[in-house]
Amino acid sequence: MAVLGKNKKVSIVSIASVERQMLPHLSVKADDPNEPKDKYYFVHILFVLMGLMHFLPMSFFVTANGYWMYKFRNVSAEITDTSRRTVLQTHFTPLCAISNTVPSLIFIWISTLFGYKIKARPRILGALLILSLCFVSATVFVNVDTDSWQTLFFCVTCATMVVLNSANAMIEVAIIVILSKFPQSYMKVYLFGQGCAAIFNEILQIITLAIGTSTTASALLYFICGTTVMVMSLFLFHITKYNACYRYHASSIVEDTKKEMLPLSEARKIFKIVWPGILTMGLMQLTQSPMHHTITSLVVSQNYGSGSAWSDTYFVPVVTFLLADVVLLIGRMAASKINKTFGAVRMNVFMVIRMFVFMPLIYLCNAQPRKHLPVVFPYDWQFIIILMVFSFTNGYFYNMVFLDIAK
């Protein structure tokens, strides 16, 4: 390890070989020709759903943006002008981003440090149950008149998103423990499910817009679909204990819940090896937050308010959500085909530069409302190009880092 640290540049791939020697139980298994066949692709479907779980819960909440704007509107004057939003409407978007990022980071660290005390399977089942209850409550509130207690409902909604993202972070860590017992092909299925999550949600949104449903009816459809997916995932994950393929892989490595935490000296040795991957994943998460859909959805078309269906209705769901996530998925797929290894230092520098380049570019587009910054990029095509380049690089480098660490 001393030689590695002094005489060799450390990349995400180079640390993988050392990780396999020190932490063999964290490595994804190679394909085993003697493993039981996955009948009817049951386990594959399960991991696609688990991939959907990574982004789908919050995507349903974010995509229902029109519903939240309706819930937090000025009830004494029906105003739809984006430059005259209420305090709750204006604050909901940034608080939504905070509720998505902060609890996720906190619970990922908690689950990483202390999650081993509870086996991965019970953790996933419990978190899926919590997600199901969150969506049931969100579905119930759609038909509840909250106009007289908007501030309290705002707090309840933010608290629900905090709980939802905390439970989702628990699943994110626990599912990696499960995936480490399976061949790498299952990891690719899981990542594909992640890429499809937002697209599934956005197609649903565009369909509701095309058939002309109200914002509350659309939100009701989103949350019912979300509840259905959560409950179905909970049911499928519960009955996996009867599946021969799942049992074969899940029993290949026994999880020790009574083991002691690593001594500080050992933890330091491991950290010296894995820090490039940890830093890169952390920077990836950090650079995604300022460009989250809750922020980019504030950008409206250059012809907003003209009465055009494209400018007033379809621009945000098609461009900001669907097109961006399709390009994101293309970037993810490109990472599987063009898996070029970069040094850890170069990767981390690129992540920081990428954030400081794209963040102001987006904020200088036609985002509304605004009070201080000028609109430097007022045209739709300018915003589309900026968003597409960011989405492609986001998908490519996310999958590349994830697959390299998994090796």
C-alpha positions as CSV (number, residue, x, y, z in Angstrom):
1,M,0.0,0.0,0.0
2,A,2.9,2.3,0.7
3,V,4.2,1.7,-2.8
4,L,0.7,2.4,-4.1
5,G,0.5,5.7,-2.3
6,K,4.0,6.9,-3.2
7,N,4.9,5.6,-6.6
8,K,1.6,5.1,-8.4
9,K,-1.2,7.4,-9.4
10,V,-4.4,6.2,-7.9
11,S,-7.4,5.9,-10.1
12,I,-10.8,4.5,-9.4
13,V,-10.0,1.3,-11.3
14,S,-6.5,0.9,-9.7
15,I,-8.0,1.0,-6.2
16,A,-10.5,-1.7,-7.2
17,S,-7.8,-4.4,-7.4
18,V,-6.5,-3.6,-3.9
19,E,-10.1,-3.4,-2.6
20,R,-10.6,-7.0,-3.7
21,Q,-7.7,-8.1,-1.6
22,M,-8.7,-6.2,1.5
23,L,-12.5,-6.2,1.2
24,P,-13.4,-9.2,-0.9
25,H,-17.0,-9.2,0.5
26,L,-17.7,-5.8,-1.1
27,S,-16.8,-6.9,-4.7
28,V,-19.5,-7.8,-7.2
29,K,-19.3,-11.5,-8.0
30,A,-18.4,-12.8,-11.4
31,D,-20.9,-14.8,-13.4
32,D,-21.2,-18.4,-12.2
33,P,-22.1,-21.0,-14.8
34,N,-23.7,-23.3,-12.1
35,E,-26.1,-20.7,-10.7
36,P,-29.8,-21.4,-10.9
37,K,-31.6,-19.7,-13.8
38,D,-33.6,-16.7,-13.1
39,K,-37.0,-18.1,-14.1
40,Y,-39.2,-15.6,-15.8
41,Y,-36.5,-12.9,-15.1
42,F,-38.0,-12.5,-11.6
43,V,-34.8,-11.3,-10.0
44,H,-34.0,-9.0,-13.0
45,I,-37.4,-7.4,-12.7
46,L,-36.9,-7.0,-9.0
47,F,-33.5,-5.2,-9.5
48,V,-35.1,-3.0,-12.2
49,L,-37.7,-2.0,-9.6
50,M,-35.0,-1.4,-7.0
51,G,-33.2,0.8,-9.5
52,L,-36.5,2.7,-10.0
53,M,-36.7,3.2,-6.3
54,H,-33.5,5.2,-6.4
55,F,-35.1,8.1,-8.2
56,L,-38.8,7.4,-8.6
57,P,-40.2,8.4,-5.2
58,M,-38.8,12.0,-5.4
59,S,-39.4,12.2,-9.1
60,F,-43.2,11.8,-8.5
61,F,-43.1,14.7,-6.0
62,V,-41.0,16.9,-8.2
63,T,-43.0,16.2,-11.4
64,A,-46.2,17.2,-9.7
65,N,-44.9,20.8,-9.6
66,G,-48.2,22.3,-10.9
67,Y,-50.1,20.5,-8.1
68,W,-47.8,22.1,-5.4
69,M,-48.1,25.5,-7.0
70,Y,-51.9,25.1,-6.8
71,K,-51.8,24.0,-3.2
72,F,-49.6,27.0,-2.2
73,R,-51.3,29.6,-4.4
74,N,-52.8,32.8,-3.2
75,V,-56.3,31.7,-2.5
76,S,-57.7,35.2,-2.5
77,A,-56.5,36.0,-6.0
78,E,-56.0,33.3,-8.7
79,I,-52.7,34.4,-10.1
80,T,-50.8,32.2,-12.6
81,D,-48.0,34.6,-13.5
82,T,-44.7,32.9,-12.6
83,S,-43.2,36.3,-11.6
84,R,-45.9,36.8,-8.9
85,R,-45.6,33.6,-6.9
86,T,-46.4,33.5,-3.3
87,V,-43.7,33.0,-0.6
88,L,-44.6,29.3,-0.2
89,Q,-44.5,28.8,-3.9
90,T,-41.1,30.4,-4.2
91,H,-39.6,28.7,-1.2
92,F,-41.0,25.2,-2.1
93,T,-38.5,24.6,-4.9
94,P,-35.3,25.2,-2.9
95,L,-36.7,23.4,0.2
96,C,-37.6,20.5,-2.0
97,A,-34.0,20.3,-3.2
98,I,-32.7,20.6,0.4
99,S,-35.1,17.9,1.5
100,N,-33.8,15.7,-1.3
101,T,-30.1,16.2,-0.7
102,V,-29.4,16.7,3.0
103,P,-31.3,13.7,4.4
104,S,-29.9,11.5,1.7
105,L,-26.3,12.3,2.5
106,I,-26.9,12.0,6.3
107,F,-28.6,8.6,6.1
108,I,-26.2,7.3,3.5
109,W,-23.4,7.9,6.0
110,I,-25.4,6.5,9.0
111,S,-26.3,3.4,7.0
112,T,-22.7,3.0,5.9
113,L,-21.3,3.3,9.4
114,F,-23.9,1.5,11.4
115,G,-26.2,-0.3,8.9
116,Y,-24.3,-3.6,9.2
117,K,-25.9,-4.1,12.6
118,I,-29.2,-4.9,10.8
119,K,-29.2,-7.2,7.8
120,A,-29.8,-5.7,4.4
121,R,-33.0,-7.5,3.7
122,P,-35.0,-6.2,6.8
123,R,-33.6,-2.7,6.2
124,I,-35.0,-2.7,2.6
125,L,-38.4,-4.2,3.6
126,G,-38.7,-1.6,6.4
127,A,-37.7,1.3,4.1
128,L,-40.1,0.1,1.4
129,L,-42.9,0.1,3.9
130,I,-42.1,3.6,5.0
131,L,-42.1,4.7,1.3
132,S,-45.5,3.1,0.8
133,L,-46.9,4.9,3.8
134,C,-45.5,8.3,2.5
135,F,-47.2,7.8,-0.8
136,V,-50.5,6.8,0.8
137,S,-50.5,9.9,2.9
138,A,-49.6,12.1,-0.2
139,T,-52.5,10.4,-2.1
140,V,-54.9,11.2,0.7
141,F,-53.9,14.9,0.9
142,V,-54.7,15.4,-2.8
143,N,-58.4,15.5,-2.0
144,V,-58.1,17.4,1.3
145,D,-58.8,21.1,1.2
146,T,-55.6,22.7,2.7
147,D,-56.3,26.3,1.7
148,S,-57.0,27.4,5.3
149,W,-53.8,25.8,6.6
150,Q,-51.3,26.1,3.8
151,T,-48.3,26.8,6.0
152,L,-48.9,23.7,8.1
153,F,-49.4,21.6,5.0
154,F,-46.2,23.1,3.6
155,C,-44.4,21.8,6.7
156,V,-46.1,18.4,6.5
157,T,-45.1,18.1,2.9
158,C,-41.4,19.0,3.6
159,A,-41.4,16.5,6.5
160,T,-42.8,13.8,4.3
161,M,-40.1,14.4,1.7
162,V,-37.4,14.3,4.4
163,V,-38.7,10.9,5.6
164,L,-39.1,9.7,2.1
165,N,-35.5,10.5,1.1
166,S,-34.2,9.1,4.4
167,A,-35.9,5.8,3.7
168,N,-34.7,5.9,0.1
169,A,-31.1,6.4,1.2
170,M,-31.4,3.4,3.5
171,I,-32.5,1.3,0.5
172,E,-29.6,2.7,-1.6
173,V,-27.0,1.5,0.8
174,A,-28.7,-1.9,1.6
175,I,-29.3,-2.8,-2.0
176,I,-25.6,-2.4,-2.7
177,V,-25.0,-5.0,0.0
178,I,-27.5,-7.3,-1.8
179,L,-26.0,-6.6,-5.2
180,S,-22.5,-7.4,-4.0
181,K,-23.6,-11.0,-3.8
182,F,-24.8,-11.2,-7.4
183,P,-22.9,-11.2,-10.8
184,Q,-22.1,-7.8,-12.3
185,S,-24.8,-8.2,-14.9
186,Y,-27.4,-7.6,-12.2
187,M,-25.6,-4.3,-11.3
188,K,-26.2,-3.2,-14.9
189,V,-29.9,-4.1,-14.7
190,Y,-30.1,-2.0,-11.5
191,L,-28.4,1.0,-13.1
192,F,-30.7,0.7,-16.1
193,G,-33.7,0.8,-13.7
194,Q,-32.2,4.0,-12.2
195,G,-32.1,5.6,-15.7
196,C,-35.6,4.6,-16.5
197,A,-37.2,6.0,-13.3
198,A,-37.6,9.6,-14.2
199,I,-38.5,8.8,-17.8
200,F,-41.4,6.6,-16.7
201,N,-42.6,9.4,-14.5
202,E,-42.3,12.1,-17.1
203,I,-44.1,10.1,-19.8
204,L,-46.9,9.7,-17.3
205,Q,-47.0,13.5,-16.8
206,I,-47.1,14.3,-20.5
207,I,-50.0,11.8,-21.0
208,T,-51.9,13.6,-18.2
209,L,-51.3,16.9,-19.9
210,A,-52.3,15.6,-23.3
211,I,-55.7,14.2,-22.0
212,G,-56.3,17.5,-20.2
213,T,-56.6,16.4,-16.6
214,S,-56.4,19.0,-13.8
215,T,-53.3,19.5,-11.7
216,T,-55.0,17.7,-8.8
217,A,-56.1,14.8,-10.9
218,S,-52.6,14.5,-12.4
219,A,-51.1,14.5,-8.9
220,L,-53.6,11.9,-7.8
221,L,-52.6,9.7,-10.7
222,Y,-48.9,10.2,-9.9
223,F,-49.2,9.3,-6.3
224,I,-51.5,6.3,-7.0
225,C,-48.9,5.0,-9.5
226,G,-46.2,5.7,-6.9
227,T,-48.1,3.8,-4.2
228,T,-48.6,0.9,-6.6
229,V,-44.9,0.7,-7.5
230,M,-43.9,0.9,-3.8
231,V,-46.3,-1.8,-2.7
232,M,-45.5,-4.0,-5.7
233,S,-41.7,-3.7,-4.9
234,L,-42.4,-4.5,-1.2
235,F,-44.4,-7.6,-2.2
236,L,-41.8,-8.8,-4.8
237,F,-38.9,-8.3,-2.4
238,H,-40.8,-10.1,0.3
239,I,-41.4,-13.2,-1.8
240,T,-37.8,-13.4,-3.1
241,K,-37.0,-15.7,-0.2
242,Y,-38.9,-18.4,-2.2
243,N,-36.9,-17.8,-5.4
244,A,-34.1,-20.3,-6.0
245,C,-31.9,-17.9,-7.9
246,Y,-32.2,-15.1,-5.3
247,R,-31.6,-17.6,-2.4
248,Y,-28.5,-19.0,-4.2
249,H,-26.8,-15.7,-4.4
250,A,-28.1,-14.1,-1.2
251,S,-26.8,-17.0,0.8
252,S,-23.3,-16.9,-0.8
253,I,-22.1,-14.3,1.7
254,V,-23.3,-14.3,5.3
255,E,-23.8,-10.8,6.8
256,D,-22.3,-10.6,10.3
257,T,-24.4,-8.2,12.4
258,K,-22.4,-8.9,15.6
259,K,-19.0,-7.9,14.3
260,E,-17.2,-5.0,15.9
261,M,-16.4,-1.8,14.0
262,L,-13.0,-1.8,12.3
263,P,-10.2,-0.4,14.5
264,L,-9.2,3.2,13.7
265,S,-5.9,2.0,12.2
266,E,-7.5,-0.4,9.8
267,A,-10.2,2.2,8.9
268,R,-7.4,4.7,8.0
269,K,-5.7,2.1,5.8
270,I,-8.9,1.4,3.9
271,F,-9.8,5.1,3.7
272,K,-6.4,5.8,2.1
273,I,-7.3,3.3,-0.6
274,V,-10.9,4.2,-1.3
275,W,-10.9,8.0,-0.8
276,P,-10.7,8.8,-4.5
277,G,-13.9,6.9,-5.1
278,I,-15.7,8.4,-2.1
279,L,-14.6,11.9,-3.0
280,T,-15.7,11.4,-6.6
281,M,-19.2,10.1,-5.7
282,G,-19.5,12.9,-3.1
283,L,-18.7,15.5,-5.7
284,M,-21.0,13.9,-8.2
285,Q,-23.9,14.2,-5.6
286,L,-22.8,17.8,-4.9
287,T,-22.7,18.9,-8.5
288,Q,-26.1,17.4,-9.2
289,S,-27.9,19.4,-6.5
290,P,-27.6,22.9,-8.0
291,M,-28.9,21.4,-11.3
292,H,-31.7,19.4,-9.8
293,H,-35.1,19.3,-11.7
294,T,-36.5,21.5,-8.9
295,I,-34.2,24.2,-10.0
296,T,-34.2,23.7,-13.8
297,S,-38.0,23.6,-13.8
298,L,-38.0,27.3,-13.0
299,V,-36.8,28.0,-16.5
300,V,-39.8,28.8,-18.8
301,S,-40.0,29.1,-22.6
302,Q,-39.1,32.4,-24.3
303,N,-42.7,32.6,-25.5
304,Y,-44.3,31.8,-22.1
305,G,-47.7,33.4,-21.7
306,S,-48.4,33.6,-25.5
307,G,-51.1,31.0,-25.3
308,S,-49.1,28.4,-27.2
309,A,-49.6,24.8,-25.9
310,W,-45.8,24.2,-26.4
311,S,-44.6,27.3,-24.5
312,D,-47.2,27.3,-21.7
313,T,-47.9,23.6,-21.2
314,Y,-45.4,21.2,-22.7
315,F,-42.0,23.1,-22.6
316,V,-41.1,22.3,-19.0
317,P,-42.3,18.6,-18.9
318,V,-40.8,17.8,-22.3
319,V,-37.5,19.7,-22.2
320,T,-36.6,20.1,-18.6
321,F,-37.8,16.6,-17.5
322,L,-38.2,14.1,-20.3
323,L,-35.6,15.2,-22.8
324,A,-33.0,15.8,-20.1
325,D,-33.5,12.4,-18.6
326,V,-33.5,10.6,-22.0
327,V,-30.1,12.2,-22.7
328,L,-29.1,11.2,-19.1
329,L,-30.0,7.6,-19.9
330,I,-28.0,7.8,-23.2
331,G,-25.0,9.0,-21.2
332,R,-25.4,6.1,-18.8
333,M,-25.6,3.6,-21.7
334,A,-22.5,5.2,-23.3
335,A,-20.6,4.6,-20.1
336,S,-21.2,0.8,-20.5
337,K,-19.8,0.9,-24.1
338,I,-17.0,3.5,-23.7
339,N,-15.7,2.9,-20.2
340,K,-12.6,5.1,-20.3
341,T,-10.6,5.3,-17.0
342,F,-9.6,8.7,-15.8
343,G,-7.3,9.4,-12.9
344,A,-9.0,10.3,-9.6
345,V,-7.5,13.8,-9.5
346,R,-8.6,14.6,-13.0
347,M,-12.1,13.3,-12.3
348,N,-12.5,15.3,-9.1
349,V,-11.2,18.5,-10.8
350,F,-13.6,17.9,-13.7
351,M,-16.5,17.6,-11.3
352,V,-15.8,20.9,-9.6
353,I,-15.2,22.7,-12.9
354,R,-18.4,21.2,-14.3
355,M,-20.5,22.5,-11.4
356,F,-19.1,26.1,-11.5
357,V,-19.6,26.2,-15.3
358,F,-23.1,24.8,-15.6
359,M,-24.6,26.3,-12.4
360,P,-24.4,29.9,-13.5
361,L,-25.3,29.0,-17.1
362,I,-28.6,27.6,-15.9
363,Y,-29.3,30.5,-13.5
364,L,-28.7,32.9,-16.4
365,C,-31.4,31.3,-18.5
366,N,-35.0,32.4,-18.4
367,A,-35.7,31.2,-14.9
368,Q,-38.7,32.9,-13.2
369,P,-39.2,34.6,-10.9
370,R,-36.0,36.6,-10.7
371,K,-35.1,39.9,-9.0
372,H,-31.3,40.4,-9.3
373,L,-29.6,38.4,-12.1
374,P,-30.2,39.3,-15.7
375,V,-31.4,36.8,-18.4
376,V,-28.3,36.2,-20.5
377,F,-29.7,33.2,-22.4
378,P,-33.3,34.0,-23.2
379,Y,-33.8,31.6,-26.1
380,D,-35.2,28.0,-25.7
381,W,-32.4,26.5,-27.9
382,Q,-29.7,28.0,-25.6
383,F,-31.3,26.4,-22.5
384,I,-31.8,23.1,-24.3
385,I,-28.1,22.8,-25.4
386,I,-26.8,23.7,-21.9
387,L,-29.2,21.2,-20.2
388,M,-28.4,18.4,-22.7
389,V,-24.6,18.7,-22.4
390,F,-24.9,18.7,-18.6
391,S,-27.3,15.7,-18.6
392,F,-25.1,13.6,-20.9
393,T,-22.0,14.2,-18.9
394,N,-24.0,13.6,-15.7
395,G,-25.2,10.2,-16.9
396,Y,-21.9,9.2,-18.4
397,F,-19.7,9.9,-15.4
398,Y,-22.2,8.7,-12.9
399,N,-22.3,5.2,-14.4
400,M,-18.6,5.2,-15.2
401,V,-17.7,5.9,-11.6
402,F,-20.3,3.4,-10.2
403,L,-19.2,0.6,-12.5
404,D,-15.5,1.1,-11.9
405,I,-16.0,1.0,-8.1
406,A,-18.2,-2.0,-8.4
407,K,-15.4,-3.9,-10.3
